[in-house]
Amino acid sequence: MTFFPCFLSVVFVVRNRSATIERILSEAVSAISKIVPDYELIIVDNASTDNSVDVLKALTSETGLANLQVYALTKEVDTDTASWVGLENALGDFVAVVDPMTDDIHFLPQMLDKAVSGADVVFANNEQKPTQSFAYRSAYAIFHGIYNKLNGVHLAKEAPLYRILSKRVINFILQHPQPVITYRHLPATGGFTRAHLTYSAPPKELIKKKLGDSIDRGVRLLVSTTRAPMRLVTYLSLFGALANVVYSIYVLTIGLLKSDIAPGWVSFSLQQSGMFFLISLVLLVLGEYIINMASLSNEGPLYHVGQEFTSARMTRLEKLNIEEAPSSPSNGDYNKERIL
């Protein structure tokens, strides 16, 4: 197996996994320690309601696992937000985002090989997907079709959640006012060197996703990453304004050419078309203003870390600032350790 001389951070998002979290992390440590000299496992507990946090605390003790960073959130958030908690706190040269229930941790060497070879972003797509309901699959296909049409990227195929990002990409995303939103799509659209890999592994567990939550997340992603929905509003407003101008011209033409029209029809029609013309102009200006403000907005924190704790043993720190000095004949046959 290839050994990569780099510092790797691996982000796990978990929720209510107290029964399996120790096995998952032990398997991850076993796999990662064989491919890199320095690593950290960042576990984001997404507001578990079981005793997952207690289990994670025990795993960070002296007798637990090394190189763990745990962030326990106070409220449940979406997967992208929870993943970003780990990403922005990662210290590694490369950061892998792994779903322990659907992604194969043993595929990391192939991904890391591409990253070390120069790819800023490495995506891995599992050909075996968890089975979902027909309604979810239909909404899934519609969303990705619309998003691909508007942004030119199919998120599920071209930007799956199983990914490795270089520190340069993370620093770039941090410059954006809404990094949680841009994290989902920017690595696939920001012009970085990318690599796409596929593998086949059965998911460890059948995960039923909530259709309502997925629709809400998809709408927020569409609205936040493209101006097309709001631009459609401005186009409709412009069309409404022009249509009312055309209608006013039509009313005036009828008033001049026809003599048998109802009394007051011309003035009433002009009044109505004038009012709707002004309303359409107002909506047009407001739409453009909202588009501009949305592009500059900077929302407040999307999450709050309630607890944070670290492994008592950090193998990376044990290697830092220690140097073995050569033995000196004048001072006897012994080695001296010097702290830099």
N, C-alpha and C positions, 0 to 999 in steps of 0.2 A: 504493500500500500504506500502511495506517495506521501511524503512528509513535507508540509508547507511551512517555511520559516516566517510566520506572521502571527499577529494577535487577532484571534477571532472572537467576536461576540455573537451569541445566539439568543434570540428573543423568543420566548414562549408566552402565549396568552392562554390562561387556564381559568376555568370556573367550575366549582363544585367537583373537583377531582381528588378529593382527599384519599379515596381508596386506591387510586392508581398513580398519583403524582410521584411517589418515591420510585416506583418502577420506571416511569417515564424518564425521570431525571437521571437515574442510575444508568439507564440504557444510553442516554444522550452523552453523559460523561464518558462512558466507555468508548463510544464511537468517536467523539471529538478529540479526546486525549491522544488518540492514535494518529491523528493527522496534523496537529499543530502543537507547538511547545507551550504556548500561552493562550488561554481562553477564559471566557466568563459566560455563565448562563444567567440570563436576565429573565426572571419569571414575573409576569404581570398577572396578579390575581384580580380578575374582573368582578370584584364585589361578591365573592362566594358566600353562600348562605350556610354551607356546612363548615366543618372544622379544617378546611384546607389551609388557612393561615397558620393554625397551630402546628399542622404537619410541616409546613414550610419553615416555621421557626425552628422546629426540631432538626430539620435537615441542614440548617445553617449553624448548628452548634459545633463544638469541638469534635464530636463523634459523628457528625453528619458529612455532607458532601462539600468539597472544596469549590471555590470560585463561583458561588451563587450570589446573585443580586436579586432581591425580592422587593416588588412594589405592589402593595395591596391597596386597591382603589376603594373609595368609600361608596361609590355608586356604580352600577353597571353602565358601560358605554359600548359603542359599536366596536367592531373588531379593528377597524383602521385607527381609531383613537387609542385603543388599548395597545396596539402594536407600536404606535408612535411614542407612547410612554417609555417603552424599552429602547426604541431607536435613539431618541434624543439624550438618553442617559448612557448609551453605549460608549465604550472607550476603545474598542477594537479597530484595527486597520480595515477590517471588513465586518459587516453585520448581516447575519442571516436571520430571516423571519420565518419561523416554523410553526405550523399548526400540528401539535403532537397527535391529533386524532386523524388527520387526513394526509399529512406529508410524511415522507419517508426520510428519517434522519440519516440513514445510511447512504443516501444519494448526495450528501454534502460534499464528499471528496471531488466528485465530477464537477459540481458547481464551483467549488473553491479553485479548482484547477483553471477554469475559465477566468475567474476573477484575478487570480495571481498572474495570469498570462496577459492581462491588460483590459479586460472588460469591466467597466464601471458598474454595470448592472447585469446580473445573471438571473434569468427567470427559469423556473422549472415547473412543468405542467404534468400533472398526474393524469394518465389516460383513463384511469378508473375513478369515476366520480360517485359520491354517495347518492343513493336513490332519493329523489324528491317527488313531491306531488305534481300532478299535471298542471295545476294552477300556478305553482311556483315555476315550473319549467317554462310555461307560456310567458309569464311575466319576465322571466330571465332572458328569454330569447328576444322579446320586444325591447327591453331596456338596452341590451347589448347591440341590437340592430340600430336603434336610435343614436346611441352614443358613438358607434362606429361611423354613422352617417355624419354626425356633427363634428366629431373630433378626429376622425381618421384612424382610430385605434380600437380594436376589439379587446376590451379589458380582460375578459376571461381567457382568451387565447394568447394575447400578446403581452399581458401584464398580470399574470396570476399572482396570488398572494405569497406563494413560496418563492422567495427571492433572496439574493445576496446583494447588498449595496456597499460601495466603497465609501470611505469617510468623506470623500470629496462630494459625492452625491448628497449625503445627509446634510453637509454644511450648506450646499446649494438650496436644498429644500427649506432649511431653517431661515433663509432670507425671505421666504414668502410669508405674507400676512396670515395665511391659513395653511400651515404645513400639514396638518392632519388630512385635509382634503387633497392637497397637491401630492402628498405621499403616494396616494393610490394610483395616480395616472402620470405624474411628471416623469418618473424614471423611464417611461415608455415613449414620452413625447418631447423630452428636454434636450435631445441631440447627443446624449451620452452614448458611449460605446456599449452595445448590448449583446448579450448572448442568450439564446433560447434553447432550452433542453427539454426533452420529454422522457418520461419513464413510466413504468407500469407497476403499481403496487396497490393491493387492496386496502381501503381505509380501515383503520383499526376499530372504528365504531360508526354506526349509522347515526348521522346527525340530521335531525329534522329542523330546517330553518323556518322561521316565522315569516310568512308572506308579507304581513303588514309592516314589520320592521325592515324587510328588504326593500319594499316599495319606498318607504320613507327615506331610507339611505340612498336609493337610486335617484330619487327626485333631488335630494340635497346635492348629490354628486353632479347631476346634470346642471342644476342652477348655478353651482359654485364654479364649475370648470368650463362652462361655455356661456356666451351671451345670447345664444340662439333663442331660448324661450322668451327672454325679455325683448330681444330684437323682433320677434314675431309680433309682440304687443305693439311696438312702435310702428311696424309696417301696417298693422291693422288700423292703427290710429291715423296714419297718413292716408291710407285708403279711404277711411271714413271722411276725413276732411275733404279730399278730392271729390268723393262721391257727392257730398253736400254742395260743393261748388257747381258740379255738373247739374245737380237737381235744381239749384237756384236758376241756372241759365235756362233749363227746360221750363221752369215756371214762368220766367219772364217772356220766353218765346211764346208759350201758350197764351199769356195775357195780352200780347201784342197781336197775335194772329187770330185768336178766337174771340168771338163776341158773346157767345152763349155759355159763359162760365158762371158758376155760382158766385153770388156776391161775397166778397171777403176771402175767397179761396186763394187769390194771389198773395195778399198780405199775410194770411195765416201760414201758407206754405213757405214763404220767404222767412217769416219769423222762426218757424221750426227748423228749417235748414240752416239758418244762421246760428241758432243755439247749438245744434249738433256739430256744426263746423267748429265753433269755439271749444266745445267739450273735447272734440277729437284733437284739436291743437294742444289743449292742456294735457291730455293723456300722452301725446307725443313728447312734449317737453319733459313731463314727469318720468316717462319711460327712459328717455336718454339720461336724465339725471340719476335715476336709480341704477342704470348700467354703470355709469361713471363711479358712483359711490360704492357700489358693490365691488368693483375692481380695486378700490382703495381701502375698503373696510378691514379692520383688524379686530376680530372678535376676542373676547376675554378667554381665560383658561377653560378648556373643555373638560378637564378632569382635575381631581385633587387627590394626591397620594396621602392616605391616612396613616400608613405605617411603612417604614423602610428599614430593612436590616440586611446584613451582609454576613457571609460565611466567616467563621472565626479563623479558618485556614485559607490563605490565598497563596497558591503556589507561585503566582507571578511575582508577588512582592518579596518572596523569599529569595528570588534571584537578583533583586535590584541592589545596587550600591555595595556589593560584597566583592572583595578582591583578595585572592590568596597571594601573599608576597613570597618571593623566593627565599629559601633558607640562607642565612648568612653565617659563614664559617666563624666570624669573630664573635658572634653571639650564641654559638652553640647550634646543634643540629635540631632546629625546630622551625616550624612554619608559623609565620605571623599573619593574622588576619587584620586587614586595615579597613576601617569604615570610611568610605569616601564622603 
